[in-house]
Amino acid sequence: MTEETRPPLPPFTRETAIRKVRAAEDAWNTRDPERVARAYTEDSRWRNRAEFPAGRGQIRDFLVRKWARELDYRLVKELWAFAGDRIAVRFAYEWRDDSGQWFRSYGNENWEFDARGLMRLRFASINDLPITEAERKFRWPAGPRPADHPGLSELGL
């Protein structure tokens, strides 16, 4: 695998789409903007809430701002649908702001990949729900979700 190839590659099967979703989740849970940005094409385009980053540089800058604001971030993604070079996911993530208020953010993403397995399009719709610390469900140590931690469906999310 080279830096510019990110298996699994399209066209996706159910198995490879699930692996692609988990790889994306694991990368985002590192909260490493450089690592995450490398999974996107140089000219990747996003829609994320009201922001429209274009290209790896803007994506990296977006992620730096995001994780400076969304503290103790933990993410779970789940495959929703796939076809050819596209994958749809649903997700939830928990985070707190600098005042200590916890949130669970729910959303959906539509992804499109190039032949090298790099994401060229990402369209995200996200809603934030304030929660109490006691309502948190994602309590693993910083980093990727443990293999035995339940997914969204198992958690009823």
C-alpha positions, 0 to 999 in steps of 0.5 A, spaced: 500 500 500 502 506 498 500 513 501 496 514 495 492 508 495 487 506 500 484 499 500 479 496 500 478 499 493 471 500 489 467 497 487 465 495 494 462 489 496 458 489 503 465 486 506 469 491 503 464 497 505 464 495 512 472 495 512 472 501 509 467 504 514 471 501 520 478 504 517 475 511 517 472 511 524 479 508 526 482 514 523 478 519 525 478 517 532 486 518 532 484 525 532 490 526 527 488 531 522 494 529 518 493 522 518 485 523 516 486 528 511 491 523 507 485 519 506 482 524 501 484 526 494 488 532 493 482 536 490 476 532 495 470 536 496 466 536 503 460 539 505 460 539 513 454 542 516 455 550 513 462 549 511 465 547 505 472 545 505 476 543 498 482 539 498 487 536 503 489 543 506 482 545 507 480 539 510 486 538 515 485 545 517 478 544 518 479 538 522 484 542 527 479 547 528 474 541 529 478 537 534 480 543 538 473 545 539 470 538 540 474 535 546 474 528 548 471 526 541 469 518 540 466 516 534 462 510 532 460 509 524 456 504 521 454 502 514 448 504 511 448 502 504 453 502 498 454 501 491 460 501 486 464 507 488 459 510 493 458 508 501 453 511 505 454 511 513 450 513 519 454 515 525 454 518 532 460 521 536 460 524 543 464 530 545 464 536 550 466 543 549 471 547 554 465 549 559 464 541 560 457 540 556 457 534 553 454 532 546 452 526 542 452 528 535 448 524 530 449 524 522 449 521 515 455 521 510 455 520 503 462 518 500 464 517 493 471 514 492 476 514 486 479 508 483 485 508 488 480 508 494 481 515 496 475 519 498 473 525 493 466 527 495 464 527 503 457 530 504 455 530 512 449 532 515 449 532 523 445 534 529 448 535 536 444 533 542 446 536 549 447 530 554 449 529 561 456 526 563 452 520 565 448 519 559 455 518 555 455 511 551 462 512 548 467 511 554 473 507 551 480 510 552 482 515 547 484 512 540 480 507 536 474 503 538 475 497 541 473 491 537 468 488 543 465 495 544 458 495 541 456 499 535 450 504 533 445 498 532 447 494 538 447 501 543 440 503 540 442 509 537 
